[in-house]
Each structure stands twice: as C-alpha cells, then as structure tokens.
Amino acid sequence: MGKKEFIALADKLQMHNRMNTGTPAEFNNDHLNVLASFCQSQNYAFKRERWFSYIKGECGPSGGKVK
C-alpha cells in the first residue's frame, strides 16, 4: 500500500465516523490502532500519527492545513 491508498482508507474511516458518531458502529481507538499497525506492516514509511490526525480532521492528507 502506498500513500494514495492510506489516504483513501482514512477518507472512508473519517466519513464513517462522522455518520456514526457515538454509536457502536463508530471506529474507536482500538480499531484504528489495529488498522494502523496493518498499514505500518505494509509500508515502513507509513506515518501513523499523521494518519490519526487526518482521520480526526486535524490536518490535511499530507499533514498540512485542513482545506
């Protein structure tokens, strides 16, 4: 997996969490940690903290400002 696929996955998680906030269907930190570990195993350059920040809407896909 490359950066493009990691961003696409984060986009889906972000959309899912927005639609299911507070319900059992929301991805929690444990779920996201498992996914991040998988992503890291697929690409050593995977930036775990940036990926989490992007899912939370704290930064853009490359770590910059949110558009």
Jmol script that loads the backbone (N, CA, C; Angstrom):
load data "model"
ATOM      1  N   MET A   1       0.841  -1.178   0.000  1.00  0.00           N
ATOM      2  CA  MET A   1       0.000   0.000   0.000  1.00  0.00           C
ATOM      3  C   MET A   1       0.884   1.239   0.000  1.00  0.00           C
ATOM      4  N   GLY A   2       0.415   2.231  -0.702  1.00  0.00           N
ATOM      5  CA  GLY A   2       1.139   3.486  -0.746  1.00  0.00           C
ATOM      6  C   GLY A   2       0.317   4.614  -0.137  1.00  0.00           C
ATOM      7  N   LYS A   3       0.861   5.812  -0.206  1.00  0.00           N
ATOM      8  CA  LYS A   3       0.219   6.983   0.395  1.00  0.00           C
ATOM      9  C   LYS A   3      -1.213   7.171  -0.116  1.00  0.00           C
ATOM     10  N   LYS A   4      -1.409   7.002  -1.405  1.00  0.00           N
ATOM     11  CA  LYS A   4      -2.736   7.177  -2.006  1.00  0.00           C
ATOM     12  C   LYS A   4      -3.768   6.240  -1.365  1.00  0.00           C
ATOM     13  N   GLU A   5      -3.389   4.992  -1.145  1.00  0.00           N
ATOM     14  CA  GLU A   5      -4.300   4.016  -0.538  1.00  0.00           C
ATOM     15  C   GLU A   5      -4.540   4.310   0.944  1.00  0.00           C
ATOM     16  N   PHE A   6      -3.508   4.772   1.661  1.00  0.00           N
ATOM     17  CA  PHE A   6      -3.674   5.123   3.069  1.00  0.00           C
ATOM     18  C   PHE A   6      -4.633   6.300   3.222  1.00  0.00           C
ATOM     19  N   ILE A   7      -4.510   7.290   2.331  1.00  0.00           N
ATOM     20  CA  ILE A   7      -5.412   8.448   2.370  1.00  0.00           C
ATOM     21  C   ILE A   7      -6.836   8.018   2.045  1.00  0.00           C
ATOM     22  N   ALA A   8      -7.004   7.156   1.058  1.00  0.00           N
ATOM     23  CA  ALA A   8      -8.339   6.669   0.696  1.00  0.00           C
ATOM     24  C   ALA A   8      -8.974   5.916   1.869  1.00  0.00           C
ATOM     25  N   LEU A   9      -8.200   5.099   2.549  1.00  0.00           N
ATOM     26  CA  LEU A   9      -8.710   4.373   3.715  1.00  0.00           C
ATOM     27  C   LEU A   9      -9.103   5.356   4.821  1.00  0.00           C
ATOM     28  N   ALA A  10      -8.262   6.335   5.078  1.00  0.00           N
ATOM     29  CA  ALA A  10      -8.567   7.342   6.094  1.00  0.00           C
ATOM     30  C   ALA A  10      -9.815   8.129   5.731  1.00  0.00           C
ATOM     31  N   ASP A  11      -9.985   8.455   4.452  1.00  0.00           N
ATOM     32  CA  ASP A  11     -11.200   9.151   3.997  1.00  0.00           C
ATOM     33  C   ASP A  11     -12.445   8.352   4.345  1.00  0.00           C
ATOM     34  N   LYS A  12     -12.410   7.075   4.086  1.00  0.00           N
ATOM     35  CA  LYS A  12     -13.562   6.214   4.380  1.00  0.00           C
ATOM     36  C   LYS A  12     -13.833   6.137   5.878  1.00  0.00           C
ATOM     37  N   LEU A  13     -12.783   6.004   6.681  1.00  0.00           N
ATOM     38  CA  LEU A  13     -12.946   5.942   8.132  1.00  0.00           C
ATOM     39  C   LEU A  13     -13.503   7.257   8.668  1.00  0.00           C
ATOM     40  N   GLN A  14     -12.975   8.360   8.159  1.00  0.00           N
ATOM     41  CA  GLN A  14     -13.437   9.679   8.588  1.00  0.00           C
ATOM     42  C   GLN A  14     -14.924   9.858   8.263  1.00  0.00           C
ATOM     43  N   MET A  15     -15.328   9.498   7.059  1.00  0.00           N
ATOM     44  CA  MET A  15     -16.726   9.607   6.653  1.00  0.00           C
ATOM     45  C   MET A  15     -17.611   8.703   7.502  1.00  0.00           C
ATOM     46  N   HIS A  16     -17.160   7.490   7.731  1.00  0.00           N
ATOM     47  CA  HIS A  16     -17.916   6.529   8.537  1.00  0.00           C
ATOM     48  C   HIS A  16     -18.119   7.063   9.952  1.00  0.00           C
ATOM     49  N   ASN A  17     -17.050   7.568  10.562  1.00  0.00           N
ATOM     50  CA  ASN A  17     -17.152   8.072  11.932  1.00  0.00           C
ATOM     51  C   ASN A  17     -18.055   9.299  12.019  1.00  0.00           C
ATOM     52  N   ARG A  18     -18.027  10.174  11.025  1.00  0.00           N
ATOM     53  CA  ARG A  18     -18.912  11.341  11.033  1.00  0.00           C
ATOM     54  C   ARG A  18     -20.375  10.917  11.004  1.00  0.00           C
ATOM     55  N   MET A  19     -20.667   9.870  10.261  1.00  0.00           N
ATOM     56  CA  MET A  19     -22.048   9.411  10.111  1.00  0.00           C
ATOM     57  C   MET A  19     -22.516   8.599  11.313  1.00  0.00           C
ATOM     58  N   ASN A  20     -21.585   8.067  12.106  1.00  0.00           N
ATOM     59  CA  ASN A  20     -21.945   7.158  13.197  1.00  0.00           C
ATOM     60  C   ASN A  20     -21.431   7.617  14.558  1.00  0.00           C
ATOM     61  N   THR A  21     -21.223   8.910  14.736  1.00  0.00           N
ATOM     62  CA  THR A  21     -20.663   9.414  15.988  1.00  0.00           C
ATOM     63  C   THR A  21     -21.491   8.962  17.185  1.00  0.00           C
ATOM     64  N   GLY A  22     -20.804   8.347  18.148  1.00  0.00           N
ATOM     65  CA  GLY A  22     -21.443   7.917  19.379  1.00  0.00           C
ATOM     66  C   GLY A  22     -22.204   6.609  19.293  1.00  0.00           C
ATOM     67  N   THR A  23     -22.211   5.970  18.155  1.00  0.00           N
ATOM     68  CA  THR A  23     -22.909   4.696  18.030  1.00  0.00           C
ATOM     69  C   THR A  23     -21.884   3.562  18.039  1.00  0.00           C
ATOM     70  N   PRO A  24     -22.331   2.346  18.291  1.00  0.00           N
ATOM     71  CA  PRO A  24     -21.391   1.220  18.293  1.00  0.00           C
ATOM     72  C   PRO A  24     -20.667   1.023  16.962  1.00  0.00           C
ATOM     73  N   ALA A  25     -21.203   1.593  15.866  1.00  0.00           N
ATOM     74  CA  ALA A  25     -20.575   1.417  14.562  1.00  0.00           C
ATOM     75  C   ALA A  25     -19.371   2.331  14.358  1.00  0.00           C
ATOM     76  N   GLU A  26     -19.141   3.266  15.290  1.00  0.00           N
ATOM     77  CA  GLU A  26     -18.004   4.174  15.155  1.00  0.00           C
ATOM     78  C   GLU A  26     -16.703   3.416  15.388  1.00  0.00           C
ATOM     79  N   PHE A  27     -15.682   3.689  14.561  1.00  0.00           N
ATOM     80  CA  PHE A  27     -14.372   3.095  14.774  1.00  0.00           C
ATOM     81  C   PHE A  27     -13.757   3.768  15.990  1.00  0.00           C
ATOM     82  N   ASN A  28     -13.367   2.983  16.973  1.00  0.00           N
ATOM     83  CA  ASN A  28     -12.749   3.561  18.163  1.00  0.00           C
ATOM     84  C   ASN A  28     -11.225   3.471  18.048  1.00  0.00           C
ATOM     85  N   ASN A  29     -10.525   3.963  19.060  1.00  0.00           N
ATOM     86  CA  ASN A  29      -9.057   3.977  19.022  1.00  0.00           C
ATOM     87  C   ASN A  29      -8.460   2.587  18.897  1.00  0.00           C
ATOM     88  N   ASP A  30      -9.069   1.592  19.521  1.00  0.00           N
ATOM     89  CA  ASP A  30      -8.555   0.224  19.397  1.00  0.00           C
ATOM     90  C   ASP A  30      -8.632  -0.258  17.953  1.00  0.00           C
ATOM     91  N   HIS A  31      -9.763  -0.001  17.295  1.00  0.00           N
ATOM     92  CA  HIS A  31      -9.917  -0.395  15.893  1.00  0.00           C
ATOM     93  C   HIS A  31      -8.881   0.315  15.019  1.00  0.00           C
ATOM     94  N   LEU A  32      -8.739   1.625  15.244  1.00  0.00           N
ATOM     95  CA  LEU A  32      -7.805   2.405  14.438  1.00  0.00           C
ATOM     96  C   LEU A  32      -6.362   1.974  14.661  1.00  0.00           C
ATOM     97  N   ASN A  33      -6.023   1.590  15.889  1.00  0.00           N
ATOM     98  CA  ASN A  33      -4.661   1.105  16.164  1.00  0.00           C
ATOM     99  C   ASN A  33      -4.366  -0.192  15.428  1.00  0.00           C
ATOM    100  N   VAL A  34      -5.351  -1.078  15.356  1.00  0.00           N
ATOM    101  CA  VAL A  34      -5.168  -2.332  14.614  1.00  0.00           C
ATOM    102  C   VAL A  34      -4.954  -2.031  13.132  1.00  0.00           C
ATOM    103  N   LEU A  35      -5.773  -1.145  12.587  1.00  0.00           N
ATOM    104  CA  LEU A  35      -5.617  -0.770  11.176  1.00  0.00           C
ATOM    105  C   LEU A  35      -4.271  -0.083  10.929  1.00  0.00           C
ATOM    106  N   ALA A  36      -3.867   0.798  11.836  1.00  0.00           N
ATOM    107  CA  ALA A  36      -2.584   1.497  11.677  1.00  0.00           C
ATOM    108  C   ALA A  36      -1.422   0.508  11.728  1.00  0.00           C
ATOM    109  N   SER A  37      -1.503  -0.475  12.587  1.00  0.00           N
ATOM    110  CA  SER A  37      -0.447  -1.494  12.654  1.00  0.00           C
ATOM    111  C   SER A  37      -0.362  -2.269  11.348  1.00  0.00           C
ATOM    112  N   PHE A  38      -1.507  -2.591  10.778  1.00  0.00           N
ATOM    113  CA  PHE A  38      -1.519  -3.273   9.477  1.00  0.00           C
ATOM    114  C   PHE A  38      -0.878  -2.383   8.420  1.00  0.00           C
ATOM    115  N   CYS A  39      -1.289  -1.099   8.376  1.00  0.00           N
ATOM    116  CA  CYS A  39      -0.736  -0.177   7.381  1.00  0.00           C
ATOM    117  C   CYS A  39       0.778  -0.071   7.525  1.00  0.00           C
ATOM    118  N   GLN A  40       1.260   0.010   8.760  1.00  0.00           N
ATOM    119  CA  GLN A  40       2.698   0.095   9.017  1.00  0.00           C
ATOM    120  C   GLN A  40       3.404  -1.174   8.528  1.00  0.00           C
ATOM    121  N   SER A  41       2.748  -2.319   8.676  1.00  0.00           N
ATOM    122  CA  SER A  41       3.364  -3.568   8.210  1.00  0.00           C
ATOM    123  C   SER A  41       3.433  -3.628   6.682  1.00  0.00           C
ATOM    124  N   GLN A  42       2.590  -2.867   6.011  1.00  0.00           N
ATOM    125  CA  GLN A  42       2.564  -2.854   4.558  1.00  0.00           C
ATOM    126  C   GLN A  42       3.542  -1.846   3.955  1.00  0.00           C
ATOM    127  N   ASN A  43       3.891  -0.810   4.754  1.00  0.00           N
ATOM    128  CA  ASN A  43       4.767   0.232   4.241  1.00  0.00           C
ATOM    129  C   ASN A  43       5.514   0.857   5.417  1.00  0.00           C
ATOM    130  N   TYR A  44       6.823   0.663   5.468  1.00  0.00           N
ATOM    131  CA  TYR A  44       7.617   1.154   6.594  1.00  0.00           C
ATOM    132  C   TYR A  44       7.568   2.678   6.730  1.00  0.00           C
ATOM    133  N   ALA A  45       7.234   3.401   5.647  1.00  0.00           N
ATOM    134  CA  ALA A  45       7.201   4.863   5.677  1.00  0.00           C
ATOM    135  C   ALA A  45       5.847   5.415   6.136  1.00  0.00           C
ATOM    136  N   PHE A  46       4.921   4.528   6.485  1.00  0.00           N
ATOM    137  CA  PHE A  46       3.593   4.950   6.942  1.00  0.00           C
ATOM    138  C   PHE A  46       3.726   5.844   8.168  1.00  0.00           C
ATOM    139  N   LYS A  47       3.050   6.988   8.131  1.00  0.00           N
ATOM    140  CA  LYS A  47       3.120   7.955   9.230  1.00  0.00           C
ATOM    141  C   LYS A  47       1.863   7.834  10.091  1.00  0.00           C
ATOM    142  N   ARG A  48       1.977   7.016  11.102  1.00  0.00           N
ATOM    143  CA  ARG A  48       0.858   6.645  11.967  1.00  0.00           C
ATOM    144  C   ARG A  48       0.158   7.854  12.589  1.00  0.00           C
ATOM    145  N   GLU A  49       0.900   8.752  13.236  1.00  0.00           N
ATOM    146  CA  GLU A  49       0.288   9.897  13.925  1.00  0.00           C
ATOM    147  C   GLU A  49      -0.373  10.855  12.938  1.00  0.00           C
ATOM    148  N   ARG A  50       0.253  11.056  11.778  1.00  0.00           N
ATOM    149  CA  ARG A  50      -0.354  11.914  10.755  1.00  0.00           C
ATOM    150  C   ARG A  50      -1.671  11.309  10.278  1.00  0.00           C
ATOM    151  N   TRP A  51      -1.693  10.009  10.115  1.00  0.00           N
ATOM    152  CA  TRP A  51      -2.884   9.311   9.658  1.00  0.00           C
ATOM    153  C   TRP A  51      -4.015   9.478  10.665  1.00  0.00           C
ATOM    154  N   PHE A  52      -3.709   9.321  11.957  1.00  0.00           N
ATOM    155  CA  PHE A  52      -4.715   9.530  13.004  1.00  0.00           C
ATOM    156  C   PHE A  52      -5.219  10.969  12.988  1.00  0.00           C
ATOM    157  N   SER A  53      -4.305  11.917  12.863  1.00  0.00           N
ATOM    158  CA  SER A  53      -4.694  13.340  12.841  1.00  0.00           C
ATOM    159  C   SER A  53      -5.593  13.643  11.656  1.00  0.00           C
ATOM    160  N   TYR A  54      -5.303  13.041  10.520  1.00  0.00           N
ATOM    161  CA  TYR A  54      -6.131  13.262   9.331  1.00  0.00           C
ATOM    162  C   TYR A  54      -7.531  12.684   9.533  1.00  0.00           C
ATOM    163  N   ILE A  55      -7.644  11.495  10.085  1.00  0.00           N
ATOM    164  CA  ILE A  55      -8.951  10.887  10.338  1.00  0.00           C
ATOM    165  C   ILE A  55      -9.768  11.773  11.272  1.00  0.00           C
ATOM    166  N   LYS A  56      -9.111  12.371  12.274  1.00  0.00           N
ATOM    167  CA  LYS A  56      -9.801  13.247  13.224  1.00  0.00           C
ATOM    168  C   LYS A  56     -10.136  14.608  12.630  1.00  0.00           C
ATOM    169  N   GLY A  57      -9.615  14.904  11.436  1.00  0.00           N
ATOM    170  CA  GLY A  57      -9.868  16.193  10.805  1.00  0.00           C
ATOM    171  C   GLY A  57      -8.960  17.303  11.301  1.00  0.00           C
ATOM    172  N   GLU A  58      -7.842  16.945  11.914  1.00  0.00           N
ATOM    173  CA  GLU A  58      -6.917  17.925  12.473  1.00  0.00           C
ATOM    174  C   GLU A  58      -5.888  18.435  11.468  1.00  0.00           C
ATOM    175  N   CYS A  59      -5.739  17.737  10.347  1.00  0.00           N
ATOM    176  CA  CYS A  59      -4.782  18.156   9.321  1.00  0.00           C
ATOM    177  C   CYS A  59      -5.263  17.643   7.971  1.00  0.00           C
ATOM    178  N   GLY A  60      -4.573  18.083   6.912  1.00  0.00           N
ATOM    179  CA  GLY A  60      -4.873  17.588   5.577  1.00  0.00           C
ATOM    180  C   GLY A  60      -4.199  16.241   5.357  1.00  0.00           C
ATOM    181  N   PRO A  61      -4.390  15.634   4.188  1.00  0.00           N
ATOM    182  CA  PRO A  61      -3.860  14.302   3.936  1.00  0.00           C
ATOM    183  C   PRO A  61      -2.339  14.213   3.967  1.00  0.00           C
ATOM    184  N   SER A  62      -1.650  15.322   3.717  1.00  0.00           N
ATOM    185  CA  SER A  62      -0.188  15.310   3.780  1.00  0.00           C
ATOM    186  C   SER A  62       0.349  15.953   5.045  1.00  0.00           C
ATOM    187  N   GLY A  63      -0.531  16.197   6.016  1.00  0.00           N
ATOM    188  CA  GLY A  63      -0.120  16.762   7.286  1.00  0.00           C
ATOM    189  C   GLY A  63      -0.263  18.272   7.373  1.00  0.00           C
ATOM    190  N   GLY A  64      -0.628  18.909   6.271  1.00  0.00           N
ATOM    191  CA  GLY A  64      -0.776  20.366   6.261  1.00  0.00           C
ATOM    192  C   GLY A  64      -2.142  20.801   6.776  1.00  0.00           C
ATOM    193  N   LYS A  65      -2.490  22.033   6.461  1.00  0.00           N
ATOM    194  CA  LYS A  65      -3.753  22.602   6.908  1.00  0.00           C
ATOM    195  C   LYS A  65      -4.940  21.874   6.292  1.00  0.00           C
ATOM    196  N   VAL A  66      -6.045  21.880   7.031  1.00  0.00           N
ATOM    197  CA  VAL A  66      -7.298  21.308   6.547  1.00  0.00           C
ATOM    198  C   VAL A  66      -7.885  22.284   5.530  1.00  0.00           C
ATOM    199  N   LYS A  67      -8.291  21.773   4.392  1.00  0.00           N
ATOM    200  CA  LYS A  67      -8.891  22.640   3.358  1.00  0.00           C
ATOM    201  C   LYS A  67     -10.367  22.715   3.503  1.00  0.00           C
TER     202      LYS A  67
END
end "model"
wireframe off; spacefill off
backbone 0.3
color backbone group
